[in-house]
Amino acid sequence: MPKPLRISRRTWVGAWAVLCAAGIAATAALNASPAPDPQPEKPVSAECAEYVAEIEAQLAKAKEEGNADDGVLAFTRTWVGAEDCSDEVLDHFGGDR
């Protein structure tokens, strides 16, 4: 059975220091790089814009009636043959997701 290699404490400390320096250098390089350009907003169809406007009107009406204080409102709408506007609604009302 072969003997395991013995590595001195100095070697371990040196390897650890090199890895730490590499990590610090990589972090500095990432922090110095410019932020990516923001994605341009994709156009919203008229149908989805109308749907978002309708939701905003319902929210305003609920606030006037005092029903929006509990923080939970549900909206249901069934469209036959309508396009899916869920992404547009989430983008509009999603906040800082």
C-alpha positions, 0 to 999 in steps of 0.5 A: 500500500503506497504512502499518502503524499505529505504536503507541508502546511506552507504549501496548503497556505500558499495554494489557499492564498493563490485561490483567494487572490484569483477569486478577488481578481475575478470579482473585481473584473466582474464588478468593473465590467459594464452592465448589459444594455436593457432589453427594449420593450416589446410592443403591446398589442391593442387588445392587451393594452385594452385589457390592462387598462380595464384591469386598472379601471377595476382596481381604481373602482375597487379602491374607491369602494374600499375593497382594495384594502385587503390586498387581494383582488381577483379578475376573471375574463374569458375571451374566445379566440383572444390572444394570451396577455398574461406576459403583458399583465405581469410586466405591467403589474409585476413591479420589480420581479 
